[in-house]
Amino acid sequence: MSLAASQHGIVTMQQALSIGMTRKVVGHRVSTRRWEPVHPGVYRVAGTPATWRGDLVAACLAAPGPGTASHRSAAQLWGLPGGSERVIEITCRRWRRARLPRLVVHESGVLDDADLAVRDGIPCMTVERTLLSLGAVRPSAVVEMALDAALQRKLTSIEQLQRLLKRLGRPGRDGAGVLRRLVELHAGQSGLTESAMETRLKQLLRRRGLPPPEFQYEVRFGNRFVARVDAAYPECRLAIEYDSYEHHTGRAALVRDSRRRNALTGIGWSVISVTAADIANGGNHVIAMIRATRDRFGVTEP
Protein backbone atom coordinates (compact mmCIF):
# COMPACT_ATOMS: atom_id res chain seq x y z
CA MET A 1 0.00 0.00 0.00
CA SER A 2 1.22 3.49 -0.86
CA LEU A 3 0.81 4.76 2.71
CA ALA A 4 3.21 2.14 4.07
CA ALA A 5 5.66 2.85 1.25
CA SER A 6 5.73 6.53 2.23
CA GLN A 7 6.44 5.51 5.85
CA HIS A 8 9.34 3.13 5.21
CA GLY A 9 7.06 0.10 5.24
CA ILE A 10 5.24 1.01 8.46
CA VAL A 11 1.47 1.28 8.97
CA THR A 12 -0.76 1.57 12.05
CA MET A 13 -4.10 0.08 12.98
CA GLN A 14 -5.69 3.53 13.05
CA GLN A 15 -4.38 4.33 9.58
CA ALA A 16 -5.73 1.03 8.25
CA LEU A 17 -9.15 1.70 9.75
CA SER A 18 -9.16 5.23 8.30
CA ILE A 19 -8.88 3.85 4.75
CA GLY A 20 -11.70 1.35 5.18
CA MET A 21 -10.04 -1.78 6.54
CA THR A 22 -11.56 -3.58 9.49
CA ARG A 23 -9.86 -4.96 12.58
CA LYS A 24 -10.63 -8.44 11.27
CA VAL A 25 -8.76 -7.71 8.03
CA VAL A 26 -5.81 -6.32 9.95
CA GLY A 27 -5.84 -9.36 12.25
CA HIS A 28 -5.82 -11.68 9.23
CA ARG A 29 -2.84 -9.86 7.70
CA VAL A 30 -0.98 -10.23 10.98
CA SER A 31 -1.87 -13.91 11.42
CA THR A 32 -0.77 -14.69 7.87
CA ARG A 33 2.45 -12.73 8.45
CA ARG A 34 1.69 -10.19 5.75
CA TRP A 35 2.10 -7.58 8.49
CA GLU A 36 4.66 -7.93 11.27
CA PRO A 37 3.91 -6.29 14.66
CA VAL A 38 6.55 -3.76 15.70
CA HIS A 39 4.73 -1.97 18.55
CA PRO A 40 1.14 -2.39 19.77
CA GLY A 41 -1.02 -1.28 16.84
CA VAL A 42 2.02 -0.61 14.61
CA TYR A 43 3.09 -2.99 11.85
CA ARG A 44 5.77 -3.50 9.22
CA VAL A 45 4.59 -4.73 5.82
CA ALA A 46 6.13 -8.11 4.93
CA GLY A 47 8.98 -7.85 2.47
CA THR A 48 10.00 -4.43 3.73
CA PRO A 49 13.57 -4.53 5.07
CA ALA A 50 13.92 -3.70 8.76
CA THR A 51 15.82 -0.40 8.74
CA TRP A 52 16.71 2.28 11.25
CA ARG A 53 14.38 4.72 9.50
CA GLY A 54 11.54 2.23 9.56
CA ASP A 55 12.08 1.56 13.26
CA LEU A 56 12.15 5.30 13.87
CA VAL A 57 8.84 5.83 12.06
CA ALA A 58 7.32 2.93 14.02
CA ALA A 59 8.39 4.47 17.35
CA CYS A 60 6.96 7.87 16.38
CA LEU A 61 3.64 6.31 15.35
CA ALA A 62 3.50 4.19 18.51
CA ALA A 63 3.73 7.23 20.77
CA PRO A 64 0.41 8.41 22.22
CA GLY A 65 -0.19 11.84 20.77
CA PRO A 66 2.44 13.34 18.46
CA GLY A 67 5.75 11.51 18.54
CA THR A 68 8.74 12.98 16.77
CA ALA A 69 12.33 11.99 16.11
CA SER A 70 14.59 14.05 18.35
CA HIS A 71 18.06 14.38 19.87
CA ARG A 72 20.57 12.04 18.15
CA SER A 73 17.97 10.59 15.77
CA ALA A 74 16.86 14.02 14.55
CA ALA A 75 20.49 15.10 14.13
CA GLN A 76 21.08 11.99 12.00
CA LEU A 77 18.05 12.79 9.82
CA TRP A 78 19.34 16.34 9.29
CA GLY A 79 22.84 15.01 8.53
CA LEU A 80 24.44 16.84 11.45
CA PRO A 81 27.41 15.81 13.61
CA GLY A 82 26.26 14.10 16.79
CA GLY A 83 23.60 12.08 15.01
CA SER A 84 23.48 8.31 15.41
CA GLU A 85 21.62 5.28 14.09
CA ARG A 86 22.59 3.24 17.11
CA VAL A 87 19.53 4.46 18.99
CA ILE A 88 15.91 5.22 18.18
CA GLU A 89 15.34 8.51 19.98
CA ILE A 90 11.97 10.24 20.05
CA THR A 91 10.12 12.87 22.06
CA CYS A 92 6.44 12.78 22.93
CA ARG A 93 4.16 14.18 25.60
CA ARG A 94 3.94 10.89 27.44
CA TRP A 95 4.98 7.25 26.99
CA ARG A 96 3.84 3.91 28.27
CA ARG A 97 7.22 3.37 29.93
CA ALA A 98 7.87 0.07 28.14
CA ARG A 99 11.56 -0.72 27.84
CA LEU A 100 12.48 -1.63 24.28
CA PRO A 101 15.94 -2.27 22.76
CA ARG A 102 17.61 0.80 21.29
CA LEU A 103 14.58 2.97 22.06
CA VAL A 104 15.13 6.15 24.07
CA VAL A 105 11.99 8.16 24.81
CA HIS A 106 11.98 11.73 26.11
CA GLU A 107 8.83 13.35 27.44
CA SER A 108 8.13 17.03 26.91
CA GLY A 109 5.11 19.15 27.61
CA VAL A 110 6.23 21.60 24.93
CA LEU A 111 5.82 20.21 21.42
CA ASP A 112 4.50 23.12 19.38
CA ASP A 113 3.91 23.02 15.64
CA ALA A 114 6.80 25.48 15.32
CA ASP A 115 9.15 22.77 16.62
CA LEU A 116 8.01 20.01 14.24
CA ALA A 117 9.16 19.16 10.74
CA VAL A 118 9.25 16.16 8.39
CA ARG A 119 12.50 14.75 7.08
CA ASP A 120 12.62 11.83 4.64
CA GLY A 121 8.98 11.14 5.43
CA ILE A 122 9.69 10.95 9.17
CA PRO A 123 8.28 13.39 11.75
CA CYS A 124 11.19 15.07 13.44
CA MET A 125 12.16 18.17 15.34
CA THR A 126 13.22 21.28 13.47
CA VAL A 127 16.92 21.99 13.20
CA GLU A 128 16.67 24.60 15.96
CA ARG A 129 14.91 22.28 18.41
CA THR A 130 17.28 19.46 17.41
CA LEU A 131 20.30 21.57 18.35
CA LEU A 132 18.65 22.42 21.66
CA SER A 133 17.94 18.76 22.47
CA LEU A 134 21.36 17.60 21.27
CA GLY A 135 22.96 19.58 24.09
CA ALA A 136 21.28 17.22 26.56
CA VAL A 137 22.92 14.08 25.16
CA ARG A 138 26.15 15.17 23.47
CA PRO A 139 29.21 17.13 24.67
CA SER A 140 29.29 20.84 23.94
CA ALA A 141 32.12 20.37 21.41
CA VAL A 142 29.94 18.04 19.32
CA VAL A 143 26.94 20.36 19.56
CA GLU A 144 29.14 23.17 18.27
CA MET A 145 30.10 21.04 15.26
CA ALA A 146 26.40 20.43 14.59
CA LEU A 147 25.64 24.14 14.98
CA ASP A 148 28.41 25.16 12.60
CA ALA A 149 27.28 22.57 10.03
CA ALA A 150 23.67 23.75 10.24
CA LEU A 151 24.69 27.39 9.81
CA GLN A 152 27.03 26.61 6.93
CA ARG A 153 24.29 24.68 5.12
CA LYS A 154 21.80 27.51 5.84
CA LEU A 155 19.47 25.14 7.67
CA THR A 156 19.07 27.76 10.38
CA SER A 157 20.45 31.11 11.51
CA ILE A 158 21.66 32.70 14.72
CA GLU A 159 18.51 34.85 14.74
CA GLN A 160 16.25 31.78 14.57
CA LEU A 161 18.19 30.13 17.38
CA GLN A 162 17.95 33.26 19.50
CA ARG A 163 14.17 33.24 19.04
CA LEU A 164 14.02 29.58 20.05
CA LEU A 165 16.06 30.26 23.18
CA LYS A 166 13.82 33.19 24.09
CA ARG A 167 10.80 30.89 23.78
CA LEU A 168 12.15 27.65 25.27
CA GLY A 169 15.50 28.39 26.87
CA ARG A 170 14.35 28.63 30.47
CA PRO A 171 16.91 27.76 33.19
CA GLY A 172 16.96 24.05 33.83
CA ARG A 173 15.80 22.94 30.38
CA ASP A 174 18.23 20.27 29.18
CA GLY A 175 20.50 21.57 26.43
CA ALA A 176 19.47 25.24 26.74
CA GLY A 177 22.62 26.33 28.58
CA VAL A 178 24.87 24.61 26.06
CA LEU A 179 23.14 26.12 23.04
CA ARG A 180 22.93 29.60 24.59
CA ARG A 181 26.68 29.66 25.25
CA LEU A 182 27.46 28.55 21.69
CA VAL A 183 25.12 31.13 20.18
CA GLU A 184 26.79 33.83 22.28
CA LEU A 185 30.23 32.69 21.13
CA HIS A 186 29.12 33.02 17.51
CA ALA A 187 28.37 36.69 18.12
CA GLY A 188 32.14 37.27 18.25
CA GLN A 189 32.97 35.07 15.27
CA SER A 190 33.56 36.26 11.73
CA GLY A 191 32.74 33.82 8.95
CA LEU A 192 31.62 30.20 9.16
CA THR A 193 33.64 27.03 9.40
CA GLU A 194 33.06 24.59 6.55
CA SER A 195 33.88 21.28 8.23
CA ALA A 196 33.85 19.56 11.59
CA MET A 197 37.66 19.69 11.66
CA GLU A 198 37.64 23.45 11.17
CA THR A 199 35.28 23.66 14.14
CA ARG A 200 37.74 21.55 16.14
CA LEU A 201 40.49 24.00 15.11
CA LYS A 202 38.33 26.87 16.40
CA GLN A 203 37.81 25.02 19.68
CA LEU A 204 41.55 24.40 20.03
CA LEU A 205 42.38 28.08 19.54
CA ARG A 206 39.71 29.06 22.07
CA ARG A 207 40.99 26.56 24.67
CA ARG A 208 44.50 27.96 24.29
CA GLY A 209 43.36 31.54 24.86
CA LEU A 210 43.60 32.82 21.30
CA PRO A 211 40.85 35.02 19.84
CA PRO A 212 38.68 33.52 17.10
CA PRO A 213 40.15 33.97 13.64
CA GLU A 214 38.11 35.03 10.63
CA PHE A 215 36.89 31.90 8.85
CA GLN A 216 36.73 31.46 5.06
CA TYR A 217 38.61 34.73 4.73
CA GLU A 218 39.26 36.25 1.31
CA VAL A 219 42.81 37.58 1.03
CA ARG A 220 43.14 40.47 -1.41
CA PHE A 221 46.09 42.50 -2.61
CA GLY A 222 44.71 45.87 -3.57
CA ASN A 223 41.65 45.03 -5.66
CA ARG A 224 43.04 41.64 -6.70
CA PHE A 225 41.69 38.42 -5.18
CA VAL A 226 44.58 36.21 -4.02
CA ALA A 227 43.04 33.29 -2.11
CA ARG A 228 40.32 32.23 0.25
CA VAL A 229 41.79 30.60 3.32
CA ASP A 230 40.20 28.41 6.00
CA ALA A 231 41.02 30.88 8.77
CA ALA A 232 43.01 34.06 9.11
CA TYR A 233 44.32 36.69 11.49
CA PRO A 234 44.41 39.59 8.97
CA GLU A 235 45.95 41.97 11.51
CA CYS A 236 49.20 40.00 11.30
CA ARG A 237 48.79 38.63 7.77
CA LEU A 238 48.54 35.03 8.98
CA ALA A 239 46.58 32.32 7.15
CA ILE A 240 45.71 28.98 8.73
CA GLU A 241 44.89 26.09 6.42
CA TYR A 242 43.45 22.77 7.52
CA ASP A 243 45.12 20.01 5.50
CA SER A 244 42.90 16.95 5.15
CA TYR A 245 44.02 13.76 3.48
CA GLU A 246 40.85 13.77 1.40
CA HIS A 247 41.31 17.17 -0.22
CA HIS A 248 45.08 17.58 -0.20
CA THR A 249 46.46 14.46 -1.90
CA GLY A 250 47.44 13.85 -5.48
CA ARG A 251 49.46 15.85 -8.00
CA ALA A 252 46.69 18.31 -8.83
CA ALA A 253 46.13 19.13 -5.17
CA LEU A 254 49.86 19.51 -4.59
CA VAL A 255 50.18 21.98 -7.48
CA ARG A 256 47.07 23.89 -6.35
CA ASP A 257 48.21 24.18 -2.73
CA SER A 258 51.73 25.17 -3.75
CA ARG A 259 50.42 27.98 -5.95
CA ARG A 260 48.14 29.25 -3.20
CA ARG A 261 50.95 29.33 -0.63
CA ASN A 262 53.33 31.02 -3.08
CA ALA A 263 50.70 33.64 -3.87
CA LEU A 264 50.12 34.33 -0.19
CA THR A 265 53.78 34.46 0.80
CA GLY A 266 54.43 36.65 -2.24
CA ILE A 267 52.31 39.42 -0.71
CA GLY A 268 53.80 39.06 2.76
CA TRP A 269 51.42 36.55 4.36
CA SER A 270 52.51 33.61 6.51
CA VAL A 271 50.75 30.27 6.12
CA ILE A 272 50.40 27.64 8.84
CA SER A 273 49.13 24.17 7.95
CA VAL A 274 47.14 22.20 10.53
CA THR A 275 46.26 18.50 10.38
CA ALA A 276 43.86 16.30 12.31
CA ALA A 277 46.87 14.83 14.14
CA ASP A 278 47.96 18.33 15.22
CA ILE A 279 44.55 18.97 16.77
CA ALA A 280 44.34 15.54 18.39
CA ASN A 281 47.79 16.01 19.96
CA GLY A 282 47.00 19.42 21.45
CA GLY A 283 48.49 21.54 18.65
CA ASN A 284 51.39 22.87 20.73
CA HIS A 285 53.64 23.75 17.79
CA VAL A 286 50.71 25.28 15.88
CA ILE A 287 49.80 27.49 18.83
CA ALA A 288 53.45 28.44 19.28
CA MET A 289 53.75 29.52 15.62
CA ILE A 290 50.53 31.56 15.81
CA ARG A 291 51.66 33.32 18.98
CA ALA A 292 55.10 34.00 17.51
CA THR A 293 53.56 35.60 14.42
CA ARG A 294 51.18 37.71 16.48
CA ASP A 295 54.05 38.79 18.76
CA ARG A 296 56.11 39.79 15.73
CA PHE A 297 53.34 42.13 14.64
CA GLY A 298 52.86 43.42 18.17
CA VAL A 299 49.32 42.02 18.42
CA THR A 300 48.33 41.57 22.04
CA GLU A 301 45.86 38.95 23.25
CA PRO A 302 42.42 40.22 24.29
Phi, psi and omega in degrees: 000146187294328180298313179298321180298324180285348183243032177058038175084011184252141177215153180248163175302313182298322178294320179297317179295325183291341179255014172103357176287161175249165177298327179296318178296316179299315179301321179295318180296325178288316182293331178267009175064023173283332173238136181252123178297134176248311172227167175305119180079008180232132188227154172251131180291133181303141182092346176277124180299142175285115182234164177300317180295320177296317178296325180291316176301315182300318180295319179296319181286336179283340183291136175290128187080189181292128173244139185220142175299138185212178174052233184294326180292317178295319178300321178295318179297323179278355180072035183255149173305144183097348177285160182203143172260006179284341180232157168253110189238119182229164173233137176212174182285328176203166183215157183280002175069014176288140178267120181232146181303136176069354185267124175241121183245129175250142177252137180216135176278354181243097174227077182279159177303328181295343182261359188249143178216180175230130182228121181056037179077011185243129176296131182210168177286152174298166179301318182297311180292328176298315180296322177297312182290330182297329179295345179274344186231354180231153176297156181304323181298322179287320178299322179295322176298318178295318179298312181298319180296318180295320179292318182296324180273003179059034174281338178205185179216163177299323180296319178295321179292322177296322177294321177298315181295325177295326183276320188238355188274045179292153177303134179098344177286126182304129177091342185294318181296320179297310183294321180299316180297319181291322177296319178296321178297325181293338179298333180259013183254141177250123181083168182243142172289155182246003179204163178298325181289327175293325175296319177297324176297315178302316180296321178298313180299320180295316179299327184269011172083013178268148178290158179293135175283178174267122185269148182050053186273134177268117178272128179234151176238101191069233177264004185266129174287131180254307182192156168253126185247157183301316180208156183205149166248087186301330183296341177233021176049054181239124176253140177240123182243130175272120181263109176259150178298325185294318188256358185232036175238158180096160184297316183297319179293321179298315179296316181299312182294322180296318180295319180297314181295320179296320179295321181289313181293334180292339178250019172090013177268148171261148181234126176246127178263137180235136178245170177299323179295322177302314182293317181297329182268009177097348174061033185302314184288329177295312179299318180299318180293320178296314180296320180297319180293317180295321177297320182297330179266003179071026179274122181266152180285145180290000000 
